[in-house]
Amino acid sequence: MRSSCALATLLLKLDSPSSLKEKRSIIRSAVERLGARKNVAVAETGQRDTYKAAELTIAVVGDSPSYVEEELRRMISSIESYDAIEVFVTRLEVY
């Protein structure tokens, strides 16, 4: 059996936080919500020292390329639904 993996790197613009503490609260909420799903890993991978932007990387593992890509797109849509977060740049890779 062959497994597949999909990765997305998202650059997020955050309008509301006025401190790193507020930013971390928003990002932690998004990461916990997304990371609760099976076969998914989420990490803040960049923009750690600024409170108006963040970079998240999401990885999904599954049994087919179409499944992992669809699951990743659902997760990106979920992040886009947050009022406090605007997805600025997305890089999507399927292996």
Summary of the structure (lengths in Angstrom):
residues: 95
radius of gyration: 13.4
end to end distance: 14.5
largest distance: 48.5
contacts: 276
relative contact order: 0.34
helix: 34%
strand: 40%
